[in-house]
Amino acid sequence: MLNRVVFLIVLIIFVISFSEIHAGRNSFPGLWNEMIALDDNEKNFRFSEFLATLNQLSVDLKTDELDGFLPKGWISQFSHDSSTVVLAGILPYRYINSRLIYLIKHKEDQFRLFHTETVTITEVGNDLSAEFVYFEDHQEIKGVRLFNHSDEIRYIPDVEVKTLFHKLVASTQDVEKEQISEEIRDRLKLVLAAKPLHADQFSGFERMSTLISNDQKVKICSWNIAYFNGDNASYGLVAVLDDDRINVFELRDRHRHIDNPERKTLSASEWYGVVYYDMIEQSINGKTIYTLLGYNAHNAFTKIRVIDILSMNQNGEPVFGKPIIMQGRELKNRMVFEYSVRANMMLRFDRNERMIVMDNLSSFDPFFADDPRYMGPDFSHNGLSFENGRWVFYDEIDLRNRQPRRRRN
């Protein structure tokens, strides 16, 4: 009888101890303490699993339960109206850059934004802090700054845009992707209209390309969505600084419906949609034009690169395309290169040579000489040089030695 009692006592103690250990490991503080105790390699190995578990633990997180949810070293910061909370912590590494982890949660939205990035931090302690940033004439915009020992380590211009882009990446439904992109565009119109943010590079929005002209007058934001069938669509906005006012224009992608695009002048509502990655500024007769380089993933068979010209009309509205690209005796409004999805085309601006350089495209198969599905680089290169107010086309340039140049007739 005594042995049975002893056995039951031992069993109860074991169950209680196991439950406490199990509960600790399945709480955020327990998981965090395990992670920070690991060496660098083990942290990297277990990091994805850790984030997945943390994501699951926060599914039913209530904003009034943060004190029991957060481990030591993590911080929380609420917006002025308490509608949004930011949680953040730094996972320290000994020999490589540490990881900043933060969560953004809206009170009325089940979606939680988890984000992680490497940061260079000389000392990781308990001096992590966050603050919401507001603008006098744009109180609806909520920016966030994260600090470590008073050094800014991350700035998000608007948490709503940040959250919407993460929703877009997480979405698998075509209609939902379009709806979210429309929400992003509507929200960005507010953000782009805020003058204090006009010079901001929007580095806090990793899913979007942002270009700002050297004269600080033009800012272009563009991004794309991929459909289930392999097709792609582009979204964008142009913000133009006009004296003390910022005018924001929506760009509507119509590239699939534009015939002979190299000869067309297009408006913002009839845009040859691409994601822009470079902007070159020139002056023609005292007026500034902006040459844009862009990429369009297009469809499951081909990709597209574009050289386009942006200018403003008399009403200050953006106009795309201008007949200043001279290829032989032909003047083009833009150049469009469509090539196989299996290939990669180089198209960039060489700022040392002040020249746009590109791969020459030719067919892999002579039986399909004009089919873009079989086009790709042939190891020769072409270029555009800005001369007397025009982009002049040169073929067969040597990227190692640009002289002598030869125009294509």
Phi, psi and omega in degrees: 000315179299319180299321179295318179298314179300317181298317180295320178297314179299318180297317180297316179299318180296315181297316180297315180297316180297319180296319179294318179296315181297318179295321179297318181290336181258015170253158180299312178303321179295315178297318182296316179298323176296317183294314185290343179277348183280160174281173187301314182296318181291326176299314179297320182296322186261002188295315181298318178296320179298314180296320179297319179292318178298320178300318180292320181296333185267005183304310183256026182295129175258140184295341178269008180246018187291327182301321179275344183273322188275139174279172178297136180099343178269151181234159175229145179218127180262150171290167184302323181268007178062017181276342184224140176231142175244126174249139183210149176205162179240122176273112186281142172239154184272317188246349179232174181298142179286170180247126171272128178238128176220154181233132175244126182227132175266142185299323185260011184232130179289337183294136177237129178270117172254132178218145178220144178205154178280142180224145177271110183229125182285329182216125177256117179224215179253035183246033174279137180213164180216153175213144173277144182245129180235159179238140190306316183263004183218062184295341181286344179275130181240104173264162179224134172244136176247135183235149169230116185053045178071358176270127179290127181246347176198137175230126177247113185299326179206121184291334180293314178297317179302314181294319180297321179294323177290326173297320180298316180295324182284342185286144177241000182254130183302313182297320179295321178300318178295318180297316180294320179296325175294321177296318178299315181298317179296318180291320180295332176300321177293315184293317181291336180282349180280113185300322178299341181260002186296324181271000181285132181283357180055039179295342177285351177252085188290339186274005187226144175270133178231125178238138177235131181291157181299328180277003177065014182269332186238133176230128182238128174244133180212149177205173181224164170234147178252130179272166182301325183276003179100347177292158178228151174228147181250150177230149180192166175217151175238127175251126183241124178277117181240099188057243181260010183243145176249121176260129183247131182239131175282142175254129181248116184289120177231023190298332180286346185247009182258113177278142178048060187297337182289350181249001188260143167260127191237152177260178179296329181277353177225071192261136171279092193291127173213168170262115184280142179232357175204150180224130180241131187254130176224170178235132177233116180053041177083359179250138183274134171239159182232117177270128186245137172251131184217165182229139177229119180292344168060274182208193184286350187244328184223159174237163184225139167238148189223140166249116184235161180241124178251131174218175180244138177277186185296337179269005180078016181266146181290139176234131181252129180101131179204133185285070180233010177258111185260115175242102188066237178263004185257134174259131181242150176279331177201168174241133181238126181241115178249133187210172187296144177295342180278351184250165174234129180254134175272128174213112184208166177258121177273105185286339175287316180271351184055049185217138171277124181243150186205156170290143170277137182257137173214168186279141173291332189230119182298338178286345180233052188298328184251012181265115183299340179294345181244015181265146177192172180300142179246019177075009169251166188223151177236171180208163174234128179243134182276112185224123176054044175081012179222152169273117182257130185273133175235136178253164176053048177278154177260115183294341178274333181212103189286347182257144354277152176272155179223124178284149173274127181279000000 
